[in-house]
Amino acid sequence: MNTSLALTRPEVGTSREQLFRDLIGLSVQLESILFHEVVPMMRSAGHPLTGRVSSLRSEIKLRALLIGGAQ
């Protein structure tokens, strides 16, 4: 799985819609990393914040879906 994030500076004059699409794309990548890598490692280590991180992951996914751009 490719976990690299495309962190580039927005071009001057970038539309608000494009910024939202970029933000949604980044949130989808973060959600995937949390789901596939971070939460399982935390769970196996018995980390006390596993439930909170899992909940935040779900919120990220839900918000991206509500905005209408989740993949």
Summary of the structure (lengths in Angstrom):
residues: 71
radius of gyration: 14.2
end to end distance: 15.5
largest distance: 46.4
contacts: 152
relative contact order: 0.16
helix: 68%
strand: 0%
